[in-house]
Amino acid sequence: MSWTWRLETDDGTPLNAPPSPAHPTQSDAETWLGETWRELAVAGVAQASLFEDGDLSYGPMLLSES
């Protein structure tokens, strides 16, 4: 199993950079996003969707403090 985030602009356009690493568990993926969301937001990421082996698990989630 592989968990990855699709990082997107505010209109849902996927971003290739910065990339989301593949994670072995959903928990690892969620921890990574929780630790990096501020840096991702500065890099232009507005929202993220979580995928398990290419299938949407949930999202998009907005990356903001409000």
CHARMM-style PDB file with segment names, atoms N, HN, CA, C and O in Angstrom:
ATOM      1  N   MET     1       0.824  -1.181   0.000  1.00  0.00      PROA
ATOM      2  CA  MET     1       0.000   0.000   0.000  1.00  0.00      PROA
ATOM      3  C   MET     1       0.868   1.243   0.000  1.00  0.00      PROA
ATOM      4  O   MET     1       1.936   1.289   0.610  1.00  0.00      PROA
ATOM      5  N   SER     2       0.378   2.240  -0.698  1.00  0.00      PROA
ATOM      6  HN  SER     2      -0.490   2.203  -1.194  1.00  0.00      PROA
ATOM      7  CA  SER     2       1.096   3.500  -0.759  1.00  0.00      PROA
ATOM      8  C   SER     2       0.096   4.646  -0.634  1.00  0.00      PROA
ATOM      9  O   SER     2      -0.924   4.674  -1.322  1.00  0.00      PROA
ATOM     10  N   TRP     3       0.400   5.575   0.242  1.00  0.00      PROA
ATOM     11  HN  TRP     3       1.228   5.552   0.801  1.00  0.00      PROA
ATOM     12  CA  TRP     3      -0.441   6.740   0.476  1.00  0.00      PROA
ATOM     13  C   TRP     3       0.302   7.979  -0.007  1.00  0.00      PROA
ATOM     14  O   TRP     3       1.450   8.208   0.375  1.00  0.00      PROA
ATOM     15  N   THR     4      -0.351   8.775  -0.844  1.00  0.00      PROA
ATOM     16  HN  THR     4      -1.283   8.589  -1.154  1.00  0.00      PROA
ATOM     17  CA  THR     4       0.262   9.993  -1.363  1.00  0.00      PROA
ATOM     18  C   THR     4      -0.767  11.118  -1.358  1.00  0.00      PROA
ATOM     19  O   THR     4      -1.975  10.895  -1.423  1.00  0.00      PROA
ATOM     20  N   TRP     5      -0.241  12.322  -1.278  1.00  0.00      PROA
ATOM     21  HN  TRP     5       0.741  12.503  -1.225  1.00  0.00      PROA
ATOM     22  CA  TRP     5      -1.073  13.521  -1.352  1.00  0.00      PROA
ATOM     23  C   TRP     5      -0.994  14.097  -2.753  1.00  0.00      PROA
ATOM     24  O   TRP     5       0.090  14.186  -3.329  1.00  0.00      PROA
ATOM     25  N   ARG     6      -2.131  14.488  -3.305  1.00  0.00      PROA
ATOM     26  HN  ARG     6      -3.012  14.416  -2.837  1.00  0.00      PROA
ATOM     27  CA  ARG     6      -2.127  15.303  -4.522  1.00  0.00      PROA
ATOM     28  C   ARG     6      -2.224  16.735  -4.029  1.00  0.00      PROA
ATOM     29  O   ARG     6      -3.221  17.135  -3.428  1.00  0.00      PROA
ATOM     30  N   LEU     7      -1.184  17.493  -4.291  1.00  0.00      PROA
ATOM     31  HN  LEU     7      -0.375  17.168  -4.779  1.00  0.00      PROA
ATOM     32  CA  LEU     7      -1.106  18.887  -3.870  1.00  0.00      PROA
ATOM     33  C   LEU     7      -1.657  19.743  -4.994  1.00  0.00      PROA
ATOM     34  O   LEU     7      -1.317  19.541  -6.160  1.00  0.00      PROA
ATOM     35  N   GLU     8      -2.520  20.713  -4.641  1.00  0.00      PROA
ATOM     36  HN  GLU     8      -2.796  20.877  -3.694  1.00  0.00      PROA
ATOM     37  CA  GLU     8      -3.273  21.452  -5.648  1.00  0.00      PROA
ATOM     38  C   GLU     8      -3.286  22.954  -5.373  1.00  0.00      PROA
ATOM     39  O   GLU     8      -3.056  23.404  -4.251  1.00  0.00      PROA
ATOM     40  N   THR     9      -3.564  23.717  -6.437  1.00  0.00      PROA
ATOM     41  HN  THR     9      -3.751  23.351  -7.349  1.00  0.00      PROA
ATOM     42  CA  THR     9      -3.820  25.145  -6.298  1.00  0.00      PROA
ATOM     43  C   THR     9      -5.238  25.323  -5.769  1.00  0.00      PROA
ATOM     44  O   THR     9      -5.955  24.341  -5.573  1.00  0.00      PROA
ATOM     45  N   ASP    10      -5.647  26.565  -5.537  1.00  0.00      PROA
ATOM     46  HN  ASP    10      -5.065  27.363  -5.695  1.00  0.00      PROA
ATOM     47  CA  ASP    10      -6.986  26.807  -4.989  1.00  0.00      PROA
ATOM     48  C   ASP    10      -8.110  26.422  -5.944  1.00  0.00      PROA
ATOM     49  O   ASP    10      -9.242  26.216  -5.504  1.00  0.00      PROA
ATOM     50  N   ASP    11      -7.823  26.320  -7.251  1.00  0.00      PROA
ATOM     51  HN  ASP    11      -6.904  26.487  -7.609  1.00  0.00      PROA
ATOM     52  CA  ASP    11      -8.859  25.901  -8.198  1.00  0.00      PROA
ATOM     53  C   ASP    11      -8.804  24.401  -8.506  1.00  0.00      PROA
ATOM     54  O   ASP    11      -9.511  23.923  -9.392  1.00  0.00      PROA
ATOM     55  N   GLY    12      -7.961  23.659  -7.773  1.00  0.00      PROA
ATOM     56  HN  GLY    12      -7.386  24.047  -7.053  1.00  0.00      PROA
ATOM     57  CA  GLY    12      -7.887  22.214  -7.937  1.00  0.00      PROA
ATOM     58  C   GLY    12      -6.869  21.720  -8.946  1.00  0.00      PROA
ATOM     59  O   GLY    12      -6.779  20.518  -9.195  1.00  0.00      PROA
ATOM     60  N   THR    13      -6.104  22.627  -9.528  1.00  0.00      PROA
ATOM     61  HN  THR    13      -6.178  23.604  -9.325  1.00  0.00      PROA
ATOM     62  CA  THR    13      -5.066  22.223 -10.474  1.00  0.00      PROA
ATOM     63  C   THR    13      -3.945  21.516  -9.720  1.00  0.00      PROA
ATOM     64  O   THR    13      -3.385  22.082  -8.782  1.00  0.00      PROA
ATOM     65  N   PRO    14      -3.605  20.273 -10.119  1.00  0.00      PROA
ATOM     66  CA  PRO    14      -2.517  19.553  -9.440  1.00  0.00      PROA
ATOM     67  C   PRO    14      -1.167  20.248  -9.631  1.00  0.00      PROA
ATOM     68  O   PRO    14      -0.879  20.787 -10.699  1.00  0.00      PROA
ATOM     69  N   LEU    15      -0.358  20.225  -8.593  1.00  0.00      PROA
ATOM     70  HN  LEU    15      -0.592  19.787  -7.725  1.00  0.00      PROA
ATOM     71  CA  LEU    15       0.998  20.776  -8.634  1.00  0.00      PROA
ATOM     72  C   LEU    15       1.993  19.620  -8.622  1.00  0.00      PROA
ATOM     73  O   LEU    15       1.819  18.654  -7.879  1.00  0.00      PROA
ATOM     74  N   ASN    16       3.019  19.717  -9.433  1.00  0.00      PROA
ATOM     75  HN  ASN    16       3.160  20.502 -10.036  1.00  0.00      PROA
ATOM     76  CA  ASN    16       4.066  18.693  -9.434  1.00  0.00      PROA
ATOM     77  C   ASN    16       5.176  19.018  -8.453  1.00  0.00      PROA
ATOM     78  O   ASN    16       5.926  18.132  -8.041  1.00  0.00      PROA
ATOM     79  N   ALA    17       5.282  20.269  -8.083  1.00  0.00      PROA
ATOM     80  HN  ALA    17       4.673  20.988  -8.417  1.00  0.00      PROA
ATOM     81  CA  ALA    17       6.318  20.676  -7.143  1.00  0.00      PROA
ATOM     82  C   ALA    17       5.688  21.627  -6.138  1.00  0.00      PROA
ATOM     83  O   ALA    17       4.992  22.553  -6.555  1.00  0.00      PROA
ATOM     84  N   PRO    18       5.885  21.458  -4.892  1.00  0.00      PROA
ATOM     85  CA  PRO    18       6.710  20.405  -4.290  1.00  0.00      PROA
ATOM     86  C   PRO    18       5.997  19.057  -4.364  1.00  0.00      PROA
ATOM     87  O   PRO    18       4.768  19.003  -4.334  1.00  0.00      PROA
ATOM     88  N   PRO    19       6.759  17.972  -4.460  1.00  0.00      PROA
ATOM     89  CA  PRO    19       6.140  16.653  -4.550  1.00  0.00      PROA
ATOM     90  C   PRO    19       5.739  16.097  -3.172  1.00  0.00      PROA
ATOM     91  O   PRO    19       6.310  16.463  -2.144  1.00  0.00      PROA
ATOM     92  N   SER    20       4.768  15.226  -3.187  1.00  0.00      PROA
ATOM     93  HN  SER    20       4.304  14.928  -4.022  1.00  0.00      PROA
ATOM     94  CA  SER    20       4.420  14.496  -1.971  1.00  0.00      PROA
ATOM     95  C   SER    20       5.123  13.154  -2.021  1.00  0.00      PROA
ATOM     96  O   SER    20       4.990  12.430  -3.007  1.00  0.00      PROA
ATOM     97  N   PRO    21       5.868  12.805  -0.985  1.00  0.00      PROA
ATOM     98  CA  PRO    21       6.473  11.461  -0.964  1.00  0.00      PROA
ATOM     99  C   PRO    21       5.398  10.399  -0.760  1.00  0.00      PROA
ATOM    100  O   PRO    21       4.314  10.694  -0.257  1.00  0.00      PROA
ATOM    101  N   ALA    22       5.698   9.179  -1.148  1.00  0.00      PROA
ATOM    102  HN  ALA    22       6.579   8.940  -1.557  1.00  0.00      PROA
ATOM    103  CA  ALA    22       4.813   8.044  -0.868  1.00  0.00      PROA
ATOM    104  C   ALA    22       5.024   7.629   0.580  1.00  0.00      PROA
ATOM    105  O   ALA    22       6.149   7.633   1.078  1.00  0.00      PROA
ATOM    106  N   HSD    23       3.942   7.274   1.248  1.00  0.00      PROA
ATOM    107  HN  HSD    23       3.027   7.272   0.844  1.00  0.00      PROA
ATOM    108  CA  HSD    23       3.989   6.882   2.654  1.00  0.00      PROA
ATOM    109  C   HSD    23       3.431   5.475   2.805  1.00  0.00      PROA
ATOM    110  O   HSD    23       2.501   5.107   2.087  1.00  0.00      PROA
ATOM    111  N   PRO    24       3.978   4.674   3.729  1.00  0.00      PROA
ATOM    112  CA  PRO    24       3.512   3.295   3.884  1.00  0.00      PROA
ATOM    113  C   PRO    24       2.152   3.174   4.581  1.00  0.00      PROA
ATOM    114  O   PRO    24       1.468   2.161   4.435  1.00  0.00      PROA
ATOM    115  N   THR    25       1.758   4.206   5.337  1.00  0.00      PROA
ATOM    116  HN  THR    25       2.313   5.029   5.456  1.00  0.00      PROA
ATOM    117  CA  THR    25       0.481   4.148   6.045  1.00  0.00      PROA
ATOM    118  C   THR    25      -0.236   5.488   5.936  1.00  0.00      PROA
ATOM    119  O   THR    25       0.380   6.517   5.660  1.00  0.00      PROA
ATOM    120  N   GLN    26      -1.543   5.456   6.155  1.00  0.00      PROA
ATOM    121  HN  GLN    26      -2.043   4.620   6.379  1.00  0.00      PROA
ATOM    122  CA  GLN    26      -2.328   6.684   6.162  1.00  0.00      PROA
ATOM    123  C   GLN    26      -1.843   7.603   7.276  1.00  0.00      PROA
ATOM    124  O   GLN    26      -1.750   8.816   7.087  1.00  0.00      PROA
ATOM    125  N   SER    27      -1.538   7.036   8.422  1.00  0.00      PROA
ATOM    126  HN  SER    27      -1.613   6.051   8.575  1.00  0.00      PROA
ATOM    127  CA  SER    27      -1.053   7.824   9.549  1.00  0.00      PROA
ATOM    128  C   SER    27       0.235   8.559   9.207  1.00  0.00      PROA
ATOM    129  O   SER    27       0.391   9.732   9.547  1.00  0.00      PROA
ATOM    130  N   ASP    28       1.157   7.877   8.538  1.00  0.00      PROA
ATOM    131  HN  ASP    28       1.031   6.925   8.263  1.00  0.00      PROA
ATOM    132  CA  ASP    28       2.409   8.524   8.135  1.00  0.00      PROA
ATOM    133  C   ASP    28       2.137   9.684   7.174  1.00  0.00      PROA
ATOM    134  O   ASP    28       2.749  10.747   7.280  1.00  0.00      PROA
ATOM    135  N   ALA    29       1.216   9.466   6.241  1.00  0.00      PROA
ATOM    136  HN  ALA    29       0.719   8.603   6.155  1.00  0.00      PROA
ATOM    137  CA  ALA    29       0.878  10.521   5.273  1.00  0.00      PROA
ATOM    138  C   ALA    29       0.267  11.722   5.987  1.00  0.00      PROA
ATOM    139  O   ALA    29       0.624  12.864   5.700  1.00  0.00      PROA
ATOM    140  N   GLU    30      -0.644  11.470   6.908  1.00  0.00      PROA
ATOM    141  HN  GLU    30      -0.934  10.542   7.141  1.00  0.00      PROA
ATOM    142  CA  GLU    30      -1.281  12.560   7.639  1.00  0.00      PROA
ATOM    143  C   GLU    30      -0.283  13.297   8.533  1.00  0.00      PROA
ATOM    144  O   GLU    30      -0.359  14.518   8.672  1.00  0.00      PROA
ATOM    145  N   THR    31       0.634  12.572   9.127  1.00  0.00      PROA
ATOM    146  HN  THR    31       0.696  11.581   9.013  1.00  0.00      PROA
ATOM    147  CA  THR    31       1.668  13.207   9.940  1.00  0.00      PROA
ATOM    148  C   THR    31       2.539  14.109   9.084  1.00  0.00      PROA
ATOM    149  O   THR    31       2.846  15.234   9.478  1.00  0.00      PROA
ATOM    150  N   TRP    32       2.944  13.620   7.899  1.00  0.00      PROA
ATOM    151  HN  TRP    32       2.695  12.706   7.579  1.00  0.00      PROA
ATOM    152  CA  TRP    32       3.766  14.421   6.999  1.00  0.00      PROA
ATOM    153  C   TRP    32       3.057  15.718   6.630  1.00  0.00      PROA
ATOM    154  O   TRP    32       3.665  16.788   6.668  1.00  0.00      PROA
ATOM    155  N   LEU    33       1.779  15.634   6.272  1.00  0.00      PROA
ATOM    156  HN  LEU    33       1.285  14.764   6.240  1.00  0.00      PROA
ATOM    157  CA  LEU    33       1.045  16.846   5.902  1.00  0.00      PROA
ATOM    158  C   LEU    33       0.928  17.784   7.100  1.00  0.00      PROA
ATOM    159  O   LEU    33       1.074  18.998   6.958  1.00  0.00      PROA
ATOM    160  N   GLY    34       0.668  17.225   8.272  1.00  0.00      PROA
ATOM    161  HN  GLY    34       0.550  16.239   8.387  1.00  0.00      PROA
ATOM    162  CA  GLY    34       0.568  18.042   9.475  1.00  0.00      PROA
ATOM    163  C   GLY    34       1.858  18.768   9.811  1.00  0.00      PROA
ATOM    164  O   GLY    34       1.830  19.869  10.362  1.00  0.00      PROA
ATOM    165  N   GLU    35       2.979  18.162   9.484  1.00  0.00      PROA
ATOM    166  HN  GLU    35       3.002  17.268   9.037  1.00  0.00      PROA
ATOM    167  CA  GLU    35       4.278  18.770   9.781  1.00  0.00      PROA
ATOM    168  C   GLU    35       4.744  19.741   8.700  1.00  0.00      PROA
ATOM    169  O   GLU    35       5.597  20.589   8.964  1.00  0.00      PROA
ATOM    170  N   THR    36       4.203  19.634   7.494  1.00  0.00      PROA
ATOM    171  HN  THR    36       3.511  18.946   7.279  1.00  0.00      PROA
ATOM    172  CA  THR    36       4.727  20.433   6.379  1.00  0.00      PROA
ATOM    173  C   THR    36       3.721  21.382   5.750  1.00  0.00      PROA
ATOM    174  O   THR    36       4.074  22.095   4.810  1.00  0.00      PROA
ATOM    175  N   TRP    37       2.485  21.418   6.227  1.00  0.00      PROA
ATOM    176  HN  TRP    37       2.199  20.839   6.990  1.00  0.00      PROA
ATOM    177  CA  TRP    37       1.474  22.186   5.522  1.00  0.00      PROA
ATOM    178  C   TRP    37       1.808  23.672   5.417  1.00  0.00      PROA
ATOM    179  O   TRP    37       1.478  24.302   4.412  1.00  0.00      PROA
ATOM    180  N   ARG    38       2.443  24.237   6.413  1.00  0.00      PROA
ATOM    181  HN  ARG    38       2.711  23.726   7.230  1.00  0.00      PROA
ATOM    182  CA  ARG    38       2.772  25.667   6.338  1.00  0.00      PROA
ATOM    183  C   ARG    38       3.778  25.943   5.226  1.00  0.00      PROA
ATOM    184  O   ARG    38       3.625  26.907   4.475  1.00  0.00      PROA
ATOM    185  N   GLU    39       4.809  25.100   5.116  1.00  0.00      PROA
ATOM    186  HN  GLU    39       4.934  24.318   5.726  1.00  0.00      PROA
ATOM    187  CA  GLU    39       5.797  25.262   4.049  1.00  0.00      PROA
ATOM    188  C   GLU    39       5.158  25.032   2.679  1.00  0.00      PROA
ATOM    189  O   GLU    39       5.470  25.724   1.711  1.00  0.00      PROA
ATOM    190  N   LEU    40       4.260  24.050   2.615  1.00  0.00      PROA
ATOM    191  HN  LEU    40       4.006  23.488   3.402  1.00  0.00      PROA
ATOM    192  CA  LEU    40       3.562  23.786   1.356  1.00  0.00      PROA
ATOM    193  C   LEU    40       2.711  24.990   0.953  1.00  0.00      PROA
ATOM    194  O   LEU    40       2.687  25.369  -0.218  1.00  0.00      PROA
ATOM    195  N   ALA    41       2.016  25.590   1.915  1.00  0.00      PROA
ATOM    196  HN  ALA    41       2.036  25.282   2.866  1.00  0.00      PROA
ATOM    197  CA  ALA    41       1.186  26.752   1.625  1.00  0.00      PROA
ATOM    198  C   ALA    41       2.036  27.913   1.099  1.00  0.00      PROA
ATOM    199  O   ALA    41       1.629  28.605   0.165  1.00  0.00      PROA
ATOM    200  N   VAL    42       3.193  28.125   1.685  1.00  0.00      PROA
ATOM    201  HN  VAL    42       3.524  27.564   2.443  1.00  0.00      PROA
ATOM    202  CA  VAL    42       4.103  29.177   1.210  1.00  0.00      PROA
ATOM    203  C   VAL    42       4.561  28.888  -0.221  1.00  0.00      PROA
ATOM    204  O   VAL    42       4.783  29.810  -1.005  1.00  0.00      PROA
ATOM    205  N   ALA    43       4.700  27.608  -0.555  1.00  0.00      PROA
ATOM    206  HN  ALA    43       4.519  26.858   0.082  1.00  0.00      PROA
ATOM    207  CA  ALA    43       5.140  27.197  -1.896  1.00  0.00      PROA
ATOM    208  C   ALA    43       4.000  27.231  -2.921  1.00  0.00      PROA
ATOM    209  O   ALA    43       4.212  26.897  -4.086  1.00  0.00      PROA
ATOM    210  N   GLY    44       2.797  27.631  -2.499  1.00  0.00      PROA
ATOM    211  HN  GLY    44       2.625  27.903  -1.552  1.00  0.00      PROA
ATOM    212  CA  GLY    44       1.691  27.770  -3.442  1.00  0.00      PROA
ATOM    213  C   GLY    44       0.643  26.675  -3.390  1.00  0.00      PROA
ATOM    214  O   GLY    44      -0.291  26.680  -4.192  1.00  0.00      PROA
ATOM    215  N   VAL    45       0.777  25.738  -2.463  1.00  0.00      PROA
ATOM    216  HN  VAL    45       1.535  25.735  -1.811  1.00  0.00      PROA
ATOM    217  CA  VAL    45      -0.225  24.679  -2.324  1.00  0.00      PROA
ATOM    218  C   VAL    45      -1.397  25.238  -1.516  1.00  0.00      PROA
ATOM    219  O   VAL    45      -1.205  25.755  -0.416  1.00  0.00      PROA
ATOM    220  N   ALA    46      -2.607  25.133  -2.063  1.00  0.00      PROA
ATOM    221  HN  ALA    46      -2.763  24.714  -2.957  1.00  0.00      PROA
ATOM    222  CA  ALA    46      -3.788  25.644  -1.379  1.00  0.00      PROA
ATOM    223  C   ALA    46      -4.628  24.537  -0.760  1.00  0.00      PROA
ATOM    224  O   ALA    46      -5.341  24.762   0.218  1.00  0.00      PROA
ATOM    225  N   GLN    47      -4.540  23.340  -1.335  1.00  0.00      PROA
ATOM    226  HN  GLN    47      -3.960  23.158  -2.129  1.00  0.00      PROA
ATOM    227  CA  GLN    47      -5.332  22.221  -0.828  1.00  0.00      PROA
ATOM    228  C   GLN    47      -4.650  20.913  -1.175  1.00  0.00      PROA
ATOM    229  O   GLN    47      -3.761  20.867  -2.025  1.00  0.00      PROA
ATOM    230  N   ALA    48      -5.079  19.836  -0.499  1.00  0.00      PROA
ATOM    231  HN  ALA    48      -5.801  19.873   0.192  1.00  0.00      PROA
ATOM    232  CA  ALA    48      -4.474  18.524  -0.714  1.00  0.00      PROA
ATOM    233  C   ALA    48      -5.532  17.438  -0.605  1.00  0.00      PROA
ATOM    234  O   ALA    48      -6.463  17.530   0.194  1.00  0.00      PROA
ATOM    235  N   SER    49      -5.367  16.407  -1.429  1.00  0.00      PROA
ATOM    236  HN  SER    49      -4.610  16.332  -2.078  1.00  0.00      PROA
ATOM    237  CA  SER    49      -6.246  15.233  -1.399  1.00  0.00      PROA
ATOM    238  C   SER    49      -5.385  14.000  -1.178  1.00  0.00      PROA
ATOM    239  O   SER    49      -4.308  13.871  -1.760  1.00  0.00      PROA
ATOM    240  N   LEU    50      -5.865  13.097  -0.335  1.00  0.00      PROA
ATOM    241  HN  LEU    50      -6.740  13.202   0.138  1.00  0.00      PROA
ATOM    242  CA  LEU    50      -5.109  11.902  -0.002  1.00  0.00      PROA
ATOM    243  C   LEU    50      -5.570  10.716  -0.855  1.00  0.00      PROA
ATOM    244  O   LEU    50      -6.764  10.442  -0.975  1.00  0.00      PROA
ATOM    245  N   PHE    51      -4.595  10.025  -1.441  1.00  0.00      PROA
ATOM    246  HN  PHE    51      -3.625  10.247  -1.343  1.00  0.00      PROA
ATOM    247  CA  PHE    51      -4.863   8.863  -2.283  1.00  0.00      PROA
ATOM    248  C   PHE    51      -4.187   7.627  -1.711  1.00  0.00      PROA
ATOM    249  O   PHE    51      -3.052   7.679  -1.240  1.00  0.00      PROA
ATOM    250  N   GLU    52      -4.911   6.512  -1.763  1.00  0.00      PROA
ATOM    251  HN  GLU    52      -5.834   6.469  -2.147  1.00  0.00      PROA
ATOM    252  CA  GLU    52      -4.358   5.207  -1.404  1.00  0.00      PROA
ATOM    253  C   GLU    52      -4.255   4.386  -2.672  1.00  0.00      PROA
ATOM    254  O   GLU    52      -5.267   4.039  -3.280  1.00  0.00      PROA
ATOM    255  N   ASP    53      -3.031   4.077  -3.070  1.00  0.00      PROA
ATOM    256  HN  ASP    53      -2.209   4.359  -2.576  1.00  0.00      PROA
ATOM    257  CA  ASP    53      -2.786   3.314  -4.300  1.00  0.00      PROA
ATOM    258  C   ASP    53      -3.559   3.882  -5.487  1.00  0.00      PROA
ATOM    259  O   ASP    53      -4.116   3.133  -6.289  1.00  0.00      PROA
ATOM    260  N   GLY    54      -3.589   5.213  -5.595  1.00  0.00      PROA
ATOM    261  HN  GLY    54      -3.136   5.821  -4.943  1.00  0.00      PROA
ATOM    262  CA  GLY    54      -4.220   5.875  -6.730  1.00  0.00      PROA
ATOM    263  C   GLY    54      -5.704   6.143  -6.582  1.00  0.00      PROA
ATOM    264  O   GLY    54      -6.289   6.804  -7.439  1.00  0.00      PROA
ATOM    265  N   ASP    55      -6.337   5.651  -5.519  1.00  0.00      PROA
ATOM    266  HN  ASP    55      -5.861   5.113  -4.823  1.00  0.00      PROA
ATOM    267  CA  ASP    55      -7.759   5.882  -5.283  1.00  0.00      PROA
ATOM    268  C   ASP    55      -7.939   6.954  -4.225  1.00  0.00      PROA
ATOM    269  O   ASP    55      -7.284   6.929  -3.183  1.00  0.00      PROA
ATOM    270  N   LEU    56      -8.842   7.907  -4.503  1.00  0.00      PROA
ATOM    271  HN  LEU    56      -9.374   7.927  -5.349  1.00  0.00      PROA
ATOM    272  CA  LEU    56      -9.090   8.991  -3.567  1.00  0.00      PROA
ATOM    273  C   LEU    56      -9.619   8.446  -2.249  1.00  0.00      PROA
ATOM    274  O   LEU    56     -10.619   7.728  -2.219  1.00  0.00      PROA
ATOM    275  N   SER    57      -8.940   8.792  -1.159  1.00  0.00      PROA
ATOM    276  HN  SER    57      -8.128   9.375  -1.183  1.00  0.00      PROA
ATOM    277  CA  SER    57      -9.386   8.422   0.176  1.00  0.00      PROA
ATOM    278  C   SER    57     -10.244   9.550   0.756  1.00  0.00      PROA
ATOM    279  O   SER    57     -11.344   9.311   1.254  1.00  0.00      PROA
ATOM    280  N   TYR    58      -9.727  10.787   0.686  1.00  0.00      PROA
ATOM    281  HN  TYR    58      -8.833  10.982   0.281  1.00  0.00      PROA
ATOM    282  CA  TYR    58     -10.503  11.964   1.062  1.00  0.00      PROA
ATOM    283  C   TYR    58      -9.821  13.225   0.571  1.00  0.00      PROA
ATOM    284  O   TYR    58      -8.646  13.222   0.203  1.00  0.00      PROA
ATOM    285  N   GLY    59     -10.587  14.294   0.576  1.00  0.00      PROA
ATOM    286  HN  GLY    59     -11.541  14.296   0.875  1.00  0.00      PROA
ATOM    287  CA  GLY    59     -10.074  15.586   0.161  1.00  0.00      PROA
ATOM    288  C   GLY    59     -10.948  16.165  -0.935  1.00  0.00      PROA
ATOM    289  O   GLY    59     -11.871  15.515  -1.426  1.00  0.00      PROA
ATOM    290  N   PRO    60     -10.646  17.381  -1.304  1.00  0.00      PROA
ATOM    291  CA  PRO    60      -9.495  18.167  -0.878  1.00  0.00      PROA
ATOM    292  C   PRO    60      -9.700  18.835   0.491  1.00  0.00      PROA
ATOM    293  O   PRO    60     -10.815  19.155   0.905  1.00  0.00      PROA
ATOM    294  N   MET    61      -8.575  19.023   1.153  1.00  0.00      PROA
ATOM    295  HN  MET    61      -7.670  18.764   0.816  1.00  0.00      PROA
ATOM    296  CA  MET    61      -8.522  19.739   2.425  1.00  0.00      PROA
ATOM    297  C   MET    61      -7.772  21.044   2.177  1.00  0.00      PROA
ATOM    298  O   MET    61      -6.718  21.059   1.542  1.00  0.00      PROA
ATOM    299  N   LEU    62      -8.329  22.129   2.686  1.00  0.00      PROA
ATOM    300  HN  LEU    62      -9.185  22.117   3.203  1.00  0.00      PROA
ATOM    301  CA  LEU    62      -7.658  23.419   2.548  1.00  0.00      PROA
ATOM    302  C   LEU    62      -6.466  23.504   3.496  1.00  0.00      PROA
ATOM    303  O   LEU    62      -6.532  23.044   4.636  1.00  0.00      PROA
ATOM    304  N   LEU    63      -5.383  24.093   3.016  1.00  0.00      PROA
ATOM    305  HN  LEU    63      -5.329  24.467   2.090  1.00  0.00      PROA
ATOM    306  CA  LEU    63      -4.202  24.297   3.850  1.00  0.00      PROA
ATOM    307  C   LEU    63      -4.182  25.757   4.292  1.00  0.00      PROA
ATOM    308  O   LEU    63      -3.558  26.608   3.657  1.00  0.00      PROA
ATOM    309  N   SER    64      -4.868  26.021   5.378  1.00  0.00      PROA
ATOM    310  HN  SER    64      -5.375  25.330   5.894  1.00  0.00      PROA
ATOM    311  CA  SER    64      -4.881  27.379   5.918  1.00  0.00      PROA
ATOM    312  C   SER    64      -5.079  27.293   7.428  1.00  0.00      PROA
ATOM    313  O   SER    64      -5.478  26.261   7.967  1.00  0.00      PROA
ATOM    314  N   GLU    65      -4.792  28.386   8.079  1.00  0.00      PROA
ATOM    315  HN  GLU    65      -4.468  29.224   7.641  1.00  0.00      PROA
ATOM    316  CA  GLU    65      -4.909  28.427   9.541  1.00  0.00      PROA
ATOM    317  C   GLU    65      -6.318  28.768   9.989  1.00  0.00      PROA
ATOM    318  O   GLU    65      -6.640  28.624  11.169  1.00  0.00      PROA
ATOM    319  N   SER    66      -7.157  29.212   9.079  1.00  0.00      PROA
ATOM    320  HN  SER    66      -6.895  29.329   8.121  1.00  0.00      PROA
ATOM    321  CA  SER    66      -8.516  29.593   9.478  1.00  0.00      PROA
ATOM    322  C   SER    66      -9.511  28.476   9.325  1.00  0.00      PROA
ATOM    323  OT1 SER    66     -10.692  28.655   9.624  1.00  0.00      PROA
TER     324      SER     66
END
